[in-house]
Amino acid sequence: MKPVNKILRVVVAAGMMLIMAPSTLWAESAVPDPGSFFALTPEFDPNASGTKYSGTLTIAYVLTDTLPCASHTVGNMYVVLTLQQGNNMLPFNTDFTQTPTTAPFCFEDTPSQIKFVLDLIRNKAIPHFYGNCIPVTLPGSTCPKFLVKALSNFASSGTGAVSTNITIAVQ
């Protein structure tokens, strides 16, 4: 079995477990409207045009109770993003060990969570689909810009994991 198939099956299984969890186990996110998670950023535009990539975004949090956070500290975030365009479907992933400059932050710090996910798209997904281009965050960027077009079917385990369908538009 190819590694990509194994990863995809794990992501699908995790997503199914989240979707099938009883609604009493679902918890509210730190975001008032989880479906508009990225609406807090300029990278969100429901009317975005360009090449569409759709898939699943899954985040698992390692939460601890440390000061000075009001609720929890995010000690690590495991982010898996599977994107498909036509017959081309690939998983991308990251966590704090792959980004050594990422320090733990408070769960209420939604902008840091959003940045972490957007950096995965900027630094791994877009360069893959566009011939190992230089990410927008680096000098001499050659990668096209992208916008998050939609999020749907948001599900939360209530215990540190979320999943949602995502569509991005690359311009």
BELWO-V996382 format. One line per field, one symbol per residue. phi: phi as a letter, one per 40 degrees, with the letter a starting at -180 (. if undefined). psi: psi as a letter, one per 20 degrees, with the letter a starting at -180 (. if undefined). burial: + if it has 24 or more other ideal C-beta (glycine too) atoms within 12 Angstrom, else -. A space follows every 10 residues. Layout:
phi = ???
psi = ???
burial = ???
//
This chain:
phi = .cdccccccc cccccccccc cdccccbccc cdbdcbdccc bccbacbdbh ccbbibbbbb bbbbbbcccc bbbccabbbb bbbbbgccba cbaaacccbd ccbdacdccd dcccdccccc cccbccdccb gfccddcbcg dbcccbbcca bafcbbcgbh abaacbbbbc c
psi = pqhggggghg ggggghhghi qqhiiqrqri pgnhikgiii qijpoijqra pppqbppppp qoqrnqqjqh eqpohqpopp ppqpociopq qqqrrhhini ioqqrqhimg hhggggghhg ggiggghghl llrpqhiqqk piqqqrqphq qrlpqphikk qqqqqqpqpp .
burial = -------+-- +--++--++- ------+-++ +--+--++-+ --++------ +-++++++++ +-+------- -+++++++++ +++++---++ ++++++--+- -+-++++-++ -+++++++++ ++++++++++ --+-++---- --++++++++ +--++++--+ ++++++++++ -
//
